[in-house]
Amino acid sequence: MKYTTGEEMQLGDTVQLGSSGAGIVVGIIEAGSFSKGYPAEDWAYLSTGALILTQEIGLIHYLESDEELRLIERKK
């Protein structure tokens, strides 16, 4: 999955979710990449998108990237 800027999304990225706050990318479904605590088999029913964990809302499944989903910082 890519951001609207064309950059590839990576696990651990800190992202801005428009006015809804910020979150951390914990799963990239089509790549089969998931952070510890988010086993792939739990998300096998989803075919595309990304999982983003926020403090304000909790876990969000984004089907596709949009202009409100912006990279703030890469995990170091």
Backbone as CSV, one residue per row, in Angstrom:
resi,resn,N_x,N_y,N_z,CA_x,CA_y,CA_z,C_x,C_y,C_z
1,MET,0.853,-1.171,0.000,0.000,0.000,0.000,0.901,1.237,0.000
2,LYS,0.471,2.248,-0.741,1.260,3.470,-0.850,0.450,4.660,-0.356
3,TYR,1.179,5.660,0.138,0.559,6.933,0.458,0.250,7.654,-0.848
4,THR,-0.571,8.675,-0.811,-0.909,9.402,-2.037,0.317,10.085,-2.653
5,THR,1.395,10.235,-1.873,2.645,10.816,-2.379,3.448,9.815,-3.197
6,GLY,3.038,8.533,-3.155,3.741,7.487,-3.872,4.705,6.693,-3.009
7,GLU,4.950,7.157,-1.779,5.841,6.441,-0.865,5.173,5.146,-0.386
8,GLU,5.959,4.098,-0.277,5.473,2.808,0.202,5.235,2.868,1.710
9,MET,4.099,2.382,2.154,3.788,2.321,3.575,4.623,1.211,4.216
10,GLN,5.102,1.456,5.453,5.906,0.474,6.170,5.369,0.292,7.581
11,LEU,5.562,-0.913,8.124,5.183,-1.153,9.509,5.907,-0.170,10.416
12,GLY,5.199,0.337,11.397,5.800,1.257,12.352,5.746,2.710,11.942
13,ASP,5.299,2.994,10.717,5.160,4.393,10.296,4.189,5.107,11.230
14,THR,4.525,6.333,11.594,3.586,7.198,12.305,2.881,8.006,11.237
15,VAL,1.550,7.989,11.275,0.764,8.643,10.235,-0.239,9.627,10.835
16,GLN,-0.553,10.640,10.059,-1.602,11.605,10.403,-2.890,11.130,9.755
17,LEU,-3.977,11.152,10.515,-5.271,10.701,10.013,-6.227,11.886,9.866
18,GLY,-5.811,12.877,9.137,-6.626,14.074,8.990,-6.777,14.753,10.328
19,SER,-7.992,15.144,10.667,-8.237,15.808,11.944,-8.503,14.813,13.075
20,SER,-8.444,13.511,12.771,-8.727,12.472,13.768,-7.530,12.107,14.627
21,GLY,-6.398,12.749,14.427,-5.211,12.448,15.223,-4.178,11.679,14.439
22,ALA,-3.342,10.958,15.183,-2.240,10.212,14.577,-2.329,8.750,14.984
23,GLY,-1.588,7.917,14.263,-1.567,6.498,14.571,-0.302,5.843,14.068
24,ILE,-0.182,4.565,14.376,0.971,3.757,13.964,0.480,2.629,13.055
25,VAL,1.160,2.411,11.938,0.822,1.319,11.026,1.250,-0.003,11.671
26,VAL,0.275,-0.894,11.922,0.559,-2.190,12.550,0.276,-3.359,11.613
27,GLY,-0.272,-3.079,10.442,-0.515,-4.141,9.479,-0.672,-3.607,8.078
28,ILE,-0.056,-4.304,7.129,-0.220,-3.985,5.711,-0.729,-5.273,5.074
29,ILE,-2.022,-5.328,4.851,-2.716,-6.559,4.506,-2.174,-7.220,3.237
30,GLU,-2.148,-6.498,2.113,-1.749,-7.133,0.853,-0.294,-7.582,0.852
31,ALA,0.535,-6.976,1.695,1.941,-7.384,1.803,2.115,-8.537,2.784
32,GLY,1.077,-8.812,3.581,1.179,-9.868,4.588,2.122,-9.495,5.722
33,SER,2.282,-8.194,5.976,3.193,-7.705,7.013,2.384,-7.211,8.212
34,PHE,2.721,-7.746,9.390,2.001,-7.392,10.602,2.961,-7.256,11.773
35,SER,2.674,-6.288,12.638,3.468,-6.099,13.850,3.145,-7.198,14.849
36,LYS,4.048,-7.393,15.795,3.832,-8.350,16.868,2.524,-7.995,17.582
37,GLY,1.728,-8.999,17.871,0.441,-8.779,18.511,-0.720,-8.658,17.532
38,TYR,-0.406,-8.683,16.244,-1.423,-8.604,15.199,-1.178,-9.737,14.200
39,PRO,-1.456,-10.988,14.605,-1.144,-12.140,13.749,-1.931,-12.131,12.431
40,ALA,-1.244,-12.485,11.362,-1.828,-12.473,10.017,-3.124,-13.269,9.950
41,GLU,-3.207,-14.390,10.646,-4.409,-15.222,10.568,-5.654,-14.507,11.128
42,ASP,-5.461,-13.547,11.998,-6.594,-12.776,12.526,-7.182,-11.834,11.481
43,TRP,-6.407,-11.536,10.452,-6.825,-10.555,9.451,-6.962,-11.171,8.067
44,ALA,-6.943,-12.496,7.973,-6.990,-13.197,6.687,-8.264,-12.899,5.896
45,TYR,-9.334,-12.547,6.573,-10.599,-12.255,5.883,-10.556,-10.917,5.140
46,LEU,-9.576,-10.080,5.433,-9.416,-8.804,4.731,-8.469,-9.010,3.555
47,SER,-8.780,-8.432,2.413,-7.943,-8.670,1.237,-7.022,-7.502,0.902
48,THR,-7.294,-6.346,1.448,-6.496,-5.182,1.100,-6.530,-4.156,2.228
49,GLY,-5.612,-3.206,2.166,-5.620,-2.109,3.114,-4.529,-2.182,4.159
50,ALA,-4.712,-1.360,5.201,-3.735,-1.266,6.280,-4.473,-1.142,7.607
51,LEU,-3.810,-1.614,8.661,-4.322,-1.482,10.023,-3.516,-0.394,10.714
52,ILE,-4.225,0.559,11.296,-3.565,1.682,11.962,-4.117,1.783,13.382
53,LEU,-3.208,1.778,14.348,-3.579,1.847,15.752,-3.478,3.289,16.233
54,THR,-4.586,3.806,16.782,-4.611,5.173,17.302,-4.976,5.146,18.780
55,GLN,-4.544,6.144,19.507,-4.939,6.269,20.909,-6.372,6.763,21.012
56,GLU,-6.767,7.636,20.123,-8.080,8.257,20.192,-9.218,7.309,19.819
57,ILE,-9.033,6.516,18.775,-10.109,5.707,18.205,-9.889,4.213,18.405
58,GLY,-8.654,3.789,18.501,-8.334,2.363,18.553,-7.810,1.905,17.203
59,LEU,-8.108,0.670,16.846,-7.616,0.082,15.594,-8.549,0.429,14.441
60,ILE,-7.968,0.941,13.370,-8.732,1.333,12.180,-8.221,0.538,10.989
61,HIS,-9.151,0.050,10.161,-8.792,-0.604,8.902,-9.044,0.386,7.771
62,TYR,-7.980,0.804,7.104,-8.092,1.667,5.923,-8.078,0.779,4.698
63,LEU,-9.103,0.836,3.882,-9.148,0.038,2.654,-8.139,0.526,1.625
64,GLU,-7.982,1.834,1.550,-7.036,2.428,0.607,-6.529,3.745,1.187
65,SER,-5.432,4.186,0.665,-4.859,5.447,1.110,-5.687,6.607,0.572
66,ASP,-5.748,7.675,1.344,-6.392,8.883,0.855,-5.562,10.083,1.298
67,GLU,-5.981,11.259,0.902,-5.189,12.463,1.171,-5.070,12.784,2.652
68,GLU,-5.994,12.282,3.485,-5.925,12.541,4.917,-4.926,11.624,5.626
69,LEU,-4.533,10.543,4.998,-3.577,9.592,5.565,-2.177,9.980,5.092
70,ARG,-1.429,10.635,5.979,-0.112,11.178,5.598,0.981,10.653,6.526
71,LEU,2.120,10.368,5.939,3.290,9.921,6.694,3.840,11.090,7.507
72,ILE,4.019,10.848,8.827,4.646,11.834,9.696,6.108,11.461,9.918
73,GLU,6.334,10.175,10.238,7.691,9.730,10.571,7.832,8.227,10.368
74,ARG,8.998,7.828,9.878,9.325,6.402,9.741,9.869,5.882,11.060
75,LYS,9.582,4.621,11.365,10.134,3.973,12.544,11.642,3.886,12.368
76,LYS,12.360,4.214,13.440,13.826,4.205,13.358,14.399,2.946,13.933
